[in-house]
Amino acid sequence: MSKKTVAAVFLLALVVTFTAGSCQKIDTSRVLFTSAQPLKLLDPIPLEYGELIAAFPHLGNSYWVELWFQKPDKTISIVLVNVSQGKVVPRATIPRK
């Protein structure tokens, strides 16, 4: 085998070793829905917020979701939704020029 082939095999083995060593087992003990009760309806989100363009989990509290909307005039509206309590709270409006 040539030196390039040996080097390529060694590099591949090194990458596989580091990749396998960095794997973590996913925690499957956490259950999202623990109740057999039907889901309740949340407060409606007004259509005047515009079209939904993104949804993000809130970093500080897993019960809150941040929704980003875009109006036809390109204004961005950010709304927080508490999925546990059913609250919809307007957070910010960002006008665009």
C-alpha positions, -999 to 999 in steps of 0.1 A, spaced: 0 0 0 12 35 -8 18 61 18 -12 81 6 -35 51 11 -21 43 46 -26 80 55 -62 80 42 -71 48 61 -55 62 93 -74 95 89 -106 77 83 -101 54 114 -93 85 134 -125 103 123 -146 72 130 -131 69 165 -138 105 174 -173 104 160 -182 72 179 -167 86 211 -187 118 210 -221 100 207 -245 104 236 -275 83 245 -308 102 241 -328 105 273 -360 87 265 -374 88 300 -388 123 295 -424 121 282 -441 151 266 -477 142 273 -484 123 305 -521 127 305 -547 108 286 -570 139 286 -578 155 252 -558 185 244 -575 218 251 -578 246 226 -556 276 230 -567 312 226 -569 320 189 -540 339 173 -554 369 154 -550 368 116 -537 404 116 -503 391 129 -498 378 93 -483 346 80 -464 323 104 -427 322 93 -410 306 123 -415 289 156 -389 285 183 -390 269 218 -384 295 245 -349 290 260 -359 298 296 -391 279 299 -402 248 279 -439 257 282 -435 288 261 -431 289 223 -421 320 203 -439 325 171 -427 349 144 -452 363 119 -448 385 88 -474 409 76 -479 417 39 -460 450 44 -430 428 57 -435 439 94 -424 411 118 -446 403 148 -433 381 177 -459 363 199 -453 341 229 -476 311 234 -478 292 267 -489 257 257 -496 247 292 -519 276 302 -532 285 267 -520 321 269 -511 341 238 -490 372 246 -478 397 219 -441 403 225 -428 427 198 -435 443 164 -406 451 142 -413 475 113 -394 471 80 -383 499 57 
